[in-house]
Each structure stands twice: as structure tokens, then as C-alpha cells.
């Protein structure tokens, strides 16, 4: 009998289901992974779920092991932690991270999984993909000792950036969000918090991750002359207005994009994708990152969970998905 797994598929925008899918036999250089946890990358995955990926970005937005095409039907996701049940002896029994969708078991080349350090719980390792985005953004931003920095948008990516910046020496880091409840998250990460109207100005650097027009405009307002905004937000199919009049030119401000699909030019000659992901997993040894996991559901509940995340009925930073343990 062929082996099968269960996977979450988006049938149509706003509608998903659990499907039974065949599993190929692993080859000599492959691994069979049994999923322990996956994570919903709330910003990107909810945008995909509602069908908000513009046609011009369909190829750019493909996940590494996506099946199907935008807008649907497709299998999408990229935060997966599991245990290797078949494969090379060096990986057999190891807990690994993989950029794979929500699925109970899967077969991939051994080269695309990254062992999770013993110091990192598997349940926390689902954050690796988002912390990797933060690492790449900070390679782009290149903050200096003593910099005054604001991170606008206390979602999953913004909080990951703030958590990494909290470990920089002598920097002033403030996490900015419209939701006062995010103050508790900022405190757990070891950084200051402010509502947008109370945020500290004269910033050398602002990392923007709120995915709102208002947040981007406020980012420019908080900059010191010749300061830089690193834009991490993904707006999907929405148009955004940016105030480039007034003092934008006289103050010589900079807006620079950052995207995890390529290693930052600042490190591209010396770091690979694998190096970047391994660094993100090493950073996750810090239990402060547990503050980014704000909800958990069983895999079987995913068809009902994603609509609630899209609507905001289920508020979350990272919503973690729990898989059934192995039989026996």
C-alpha cells in the first residue's frame, strides 16, 4: 500500500481543507520527516488565504515546496519542525526545521532541512523562518553601537527584529504599535514600547513592519536627518501613498526595502541561505522568543483557524499548529 500524509490545502480564497496526499518513497539522499509543529506566518499566510497576492508577484511569492498556483487551489506554508524518521544516519532521529507547508509527513532532499540545536525546543523552532527574516533585515540595516532605533509594527516580523536588536550593545530600541497590549510583548523581549504618537524621534534607523500607510509615514517622521527606514512590510495588492514632499529631500531621508528571498548584499559574498537559517536557530535558544507564540491549535483545526486569523477574531503573532504524536 502506498504511504500517505494529510496536508492543508487552500481550495479557493477564504476556504481551506485537509486533504490526503501520497508520499513518495525517499531516495538515498532524501529524508522522511514527521511533523511535530508548524507555524502560521500570520501576515503572509493570511494574505495568501484571502487571495491577496497580486498577479505580478505570483512567481516571487512561491514557497519552496508550494504545490498549485495562486490564487488557489494550492498548498502553502514555510514554518515546519519535525523529526527525521528515514534518511541518512547523521540525520536519523534528529529534530529539523524545513520551509515546508502544513502537512503531517513529507519527503524532501536531506540538504534542505536544518538540524535544530539541542538548546532550542522544537515548539519554539517554528519561529526560525521569521527570525531569519529579522537577521536578513538587520544585515541590510547595519545598525551601529549607540544607534537610536524604532521598530514600527509589533507583529511577528517586527517583534523578531526587536528581539534581535535587544541584544545589540548600547542601542536605544523602541517597539511601536497601535495596540497597547503589545507592551507586554515588548517587555518580555527586553525592549521599550510606545504608541505611535508617543514614540521617540531623532532615530538613526526605523524598521517598518506594520504593513500600513500610517506606519510608514510615521517612520519618516521619527527619523533624524539622513536617517534610514528599512521597509519590511508586504502590502500585497494594496496601493500605498508615501509623503515624499515637505522635508523628505532637505533632510536627505532614505527608504530601503528588505526581503528575505535573497541574502542581504552586505553578506551575500560570505553567507549562504543555510548559514542565515542556522544563525536564526542559534538565536532561538533565548526563551524570550516564546513571547512571539500567542496561540496554538491542532492540525485538524486549520480550516477553521485561518479564517479567524484573517478576520482578526483570533488575534495572534505566531499561531502554532500541533500535530498528533507518533503511534505507540
N, C-alpha and C positions, 0 to 999 in steps of 0.2 A: 504494500500500500504506500502511495506517495505521502511524504510528510507535508503537513500544512501548518499555517500560523493564522492568527487573527490580526487584522490591520484596520486602522481608522481611515476611511475614505470620505472625501467631500464629494457628494453626489451632484449637488448644484449649490450655487451661492446661498448660504444660510441653512444648508441641510447636509448632515453627515450620517454615516452608518458604520457599523463594524462588519467587515467582510472576512470570509475565509479565503486565504490565498495560498497557492502552492509554494513549497520551499524547495529550491534546487539542492542537489547533493553537493556538499562542499568539495572543492578541488584541493590539491595538495598545498596550495598557497592561500587557502580561504579559512575563515573561521565561521562556526555556527554560534551565534550569540543568543542567549535567553535574556530578554529584557527584564530588568529589576525596576527601573524608574524611567520615565520620560518627563520632559518639561514642556509646557506650552509657553512659547515665546510670545507674550501677550500682544505686543504691538504688531509684529509682522504676521503672526498666525491669525489674529482676528481680522486683519485687513484681507488676508487671503480668503478667510472663511466667508466674508461678506462680498467677495468678488471685486475688491477694490484695486487689484494690480492692473495698471494701465497696459494696453497692448504693446506699447513701445518698450516695456520693461519685462515682458514675458520671459525672454531668454536670460536676462540678467538675474531675475529673481528665482530661477530654478534652484531648488535644494539639491544637494549632491545625489541623493537617492530618491528623488521625486519620481513618481510614476503618474502618467497622464499629463494634461496640459491645462494652463489657465484658460478660462476661469474654473472649469470643472468638466468632467469628474477628474479628480486627482488625489494622490496620497502625498501629504506634505508634512514636514517637521524636521527638526535637526538637533534636538537635545535628548540624547538617548544614552542610558547607562545600563550595562548588562554584564553577564558573566559568560566567558567562553566555555562552551560545552564540547566543542570539537575544533581541532586545529593544531597548529604547531605546538610542540611540547612547551616552548617558552611562554606561551600564552594560555595554555590549557588551565582552566580554573581561575584565571585572572579576571578581576573586575576591570571593564574597559569603557571608555567614552567613545561614541561614534555619532557622526552627523546623520542620523537615520530617523525616519518618521516614527509615528506611534504604532508599534507592531510587537507582538508577543515574542517572536523569534525571527531571526534573519540571518542570511548568509552574505558575507562581504569579503573582499580581499583582506588578508591579515594586515596589510600595510596601511589601511585606513582607520584602524582602531588604535586608541591611545590608552595604555595602561593607567589606571587611576592609582596615585600614590597611596600607600598604606595609611598615611596620615589624613586622608580625605574620605569621609563616609560616602558610600555610594549615593545616598539620598541627597547629599549636597553637590555631588559631582555633576548633576544635571545643569548646574549654573555655568559649566565650563564654556559653552558657546558664547554666552553673554559676557562673561569676564574676558574672554578672548577679544570681543569687540572693544571692550574698555582698554585692554592692553594696546590694541592697534591705534585707537583714538589718541592715547597718550604718547605713543611713538610719533604720531602726526603732530600733536600739540607741543611736545618737548618742553614741559614746564621746568622752570628753574627754581633753585633753592630760594625761598623767601617770596615766591610769587603770590599774588592775591588772585584767587580763583573762585568763580561761581560755577556751579553746575545747575542748570535750569531744567527742571523736569525730573521728578523723583519717581520715574518708572523704573523698570528693570534695568535698562541700559544706564540711565543717569545714576541710579544708586550704585551700580557696579563701578562706574567711573569714580564716584565719590569715595567708595570703599578703598579703591586702589590709591587714590590721591591722599587718603588719610594716613598712608604710610610714607609719604614724601616728607623730607625734613624741612621744617620751618616754613611751611606754606600755610596761608590762610585759605581754608576751604569752606564754602558755604553751599549747602544744598537748598535749592529754591523751588517751591511748588505752591500751587494754589490750594492744596488740601492740607489743612492744619494737622491732620492725623499722621502725615509723613514725618512730623517732628520726632516721633518715637523711633522711626526707622533710622533717621539721621543720627540720633543719639546712640543707637545700637551700633552704627557704623563708625562712630567716633568723629563725626563732623558737626558743624553748626548748621542750623536750619533757619530759614526766613520765608515769609510770604513775599510775593514779588514786590509789593510796594515798600517793604522794609529791607530789601536786600542791600548789602553793602556794595558801594560803587568803587570806582577807581581800580578796576580789575585789569590785571595784565592779560588774563585769559578767561574766557567764558566758554564752557562746553554746553551746547544747547541740545537737549534731548526731549523736549516737551511735545514735539510734533504739532505745535500751534503757532499761528501767525503772531499772536500776542507775545508768546515766549521768545520768539526770535527778535521781535522789536525791542523787548526789554533787555535782551542780551546786548544789543548795540548800546543801549542807554547806560549799561553798567560798566562799559569799557573805559579804561584810561586812554589818553591819546596814544595812537599807534598800537593799541591792543588788538587781540585776535579772538574771533568767535570760531570755534570748531563746531560745525553743524553735523550732528549725528542723526537728526530726525529723518524718518522716512514718511513722506506725505502721500505716497501712493498716487491716486488720481486727482488729488486736490491742488488747486492753484493757490499760491501764497504771495502776498504783497509784502515788500520789504522797503522801509523808509531809507532810501539812499540819497535823499536831499538833505536839507538842514546842514548839520555839521559833519556828515559822514566823510566827505572828502577833506575838509580842513583839518579834521582830527586824524586823518590817514588810518582809518579803521580797516580791518581785514575780516572777511568771512570766508572760511575754508571748509570744504566738505571732507568727511572721513567716512570710509565704508570698509567693512570687514572682508569684502570679496577679494581684495588684494592686500598683500603685506605692505605696510607703510613704506614709501620710498626711503624714509630715514633709516630703515633696517633691512630693506629688500636684498641688499648685496650680501648680508651676513646672517639672515634669519629666514627659515622656511616656515610654511604653514604649520608643520609638525612642531617646530621649536616654539612657535607662538602659543599653540594649544597646550603644550607641555608646561609652559610658564603659567598659563591661566590655571591649570590644575594644581600646580605648586602653590599658587596664591590662595587657593580654596582650602588649604589646611587651616586657615583662620576661621574659627567658629562664628566670627562677626557676620560672615556672609549668610548665615542661617536666617538673618532678618529679611532676606530677599524672597524667601519661600513663605508665601502668605496664604496658601490654600492647598488642599490635597483631595484627590478623588480617585476612585478605582477606574481602571482602563475601560470597563464596560459602561461607565457613565459618560464617556467623552461626547457622544452625540447630543446629550443634554447639557453638558458643561460649556461647550464652546459658544452656543447661542447666548448663554447667560454672561459669559465673559465679554462678548461683543456688545451686549446691551448695557453692561455696567451693573446688572443685577447681582453679579458675583465679582466684587472688586478684588483685584489681585495684582501683585508684582509678578512673581513666577508662580504659576499654578502647577503643582507637581502631580504626576499621574502614577499611581501604584499598580503594579502587576502582581498577579497571583504567584505564590511561591511554587517551586518545583514539586511535583508529586513525590510523596514519600519524605 
